[in-house]
Amino acid sequence: MSDSNKFDVEAKHIYEAHKEEWERLYNGKIIAIDIDANDLVSVGDHLKDVSLKARKERPGHRFFVRRVGKNPSVARLRNRNYA
């Protein structure tokens, strides 16, 4: 399994573990899931704001960004200094 596939699987497990709560609280919002810390780091309405806040709060971590609910749009974010 490639690194990107492992990353996607990890993100899906984290989302599924919190799906009911996050969909109740943040339906339609964009969230950044911190793969390294296994939790939610940022929530907002705009991808740029959510990703910037996540990178500022947790430099060096890997993030999976998606819209909460049905029809998610997704993105993988890695900080430049991630080893």
C-alpha positions as CSV (number, residue, x, y, z in Angstrom):
1,M,0.0,0.0,0.0
2,S,1.4,3.4,-1.0
3,D,1.9,6.2,1.5
4,S,-1.0,8.2,0.1
5,N,-3.3,5.2,0.5
6,K,-2.2,4.7,4.1
7,F,-2.8,8.4,4.7
8,D,-6.3,8.2,3.3
9,V,-7.1,5.1,5.3
10,E,-5.9,6.7,8.5
11,A,-8.0,9.8,7.8
12,K,-11.1,7.7,7.1
13,H,-10.7,5.8,10.4
14,I,-10.4,9.1,12.3
15,Y,-13.4,10.6,10.5
16,E,-15.5,7.5,11.0
17,A,-14.7,7.3,14.7
18,H,-16.1,10.9,15.1
19,K,-18.6,11.0,12.2
20,E,-21.8,11.2,14.2
21,E,-20.6,14.0,16.4
22,W,-18.8,16.0,13.7
23,E,-21.8,15.7,11.3
24,R,-24.1,17.0,14.0
25,L,-21.8,19.9,14.9
26,Y,-20.1,20.8,11.6
27,N,-22.3,19.6,8.8
28,G,-21.3,21.5,5.6
29,K,-18.2,23.0,7.1
30,I,-14.6,22.2,6.1
31,I,-12.5,20.5,8.7
32,A,-8.8,19.7,9.0
33,I,-8.1,16.3,10.6
34,D,-4.6,16.0,12.2
35,I,-3.4,12.6,11.1
36,D,-0.5,12.6,13.6
37,A,-2.6,13.6,16.6
38,N,-5.7,11.6,15.5
39,D,-8.1,14.6,16.1
40,L,-9.8,17.6,14.6
41,V,-7.6,20.7,14.5
42,S,-9.5,23.3,12.5
43,V,-13.1,24.0,11.3
44,G,-14.3,26.8,9.0
45,D,-16.1,27.8,5.8
46,H,-13.1,28.3,3.5
47,L,-10.3,25.8,2.6
48,K,-7.6,28.5,2.8
49,D,-8.6,29.6,6.3
50,V,-8.9,26.0,7.7
51,S,-5.6,24.9,6.2
52,L,-3.7,28.0,7.4
53,K,-5.0,27.7,10.9
54,A,-4.1,24.0,11.0
55,R,-0.6,24.6,9.8
56,K,-0.1,27.4,12.3
57,E,-1.4,25.5,15.3
58,R,0.5,22.3,14.5
59,P,3.6,22.8,12.4
60,G,5.0,19.7,10.9
61,H,1.9,17.6,11.2
62,R,0.0,16.0,8.3
63,F,-3.6,17.1,7.7
64,F,-6.5,15.7,5.8
65,V,-9.0,18.4,4.9
66,R,-12.6,17.6,3.9
67,R,-16.1,18.9,3.9
68,V,-18.3,17.3,6.6
69,G,-21.3,15.4,5.5
70,K,-22.3,13.8,2.2
71,N,-20.3,14.8,-0.9
72,P,-17.0,15.6,0.7
73,S,-14.2,17.4,-1.2
74,V,-10.8,16.3,0.1
75,A,-7.2,17.4,0.2
76,R,-4.0,16.1,1.8
77,L,-1.8,18.7,3.3
78,R,1.8,18.2,4.5
79,N,3.9,20.9,5.9
80,R,7.2,21.5,4.1
81,N,9.2,20.6,7.2
82,Y,7.5,17.3,7.7
83,A,10.0,14.5,7.7
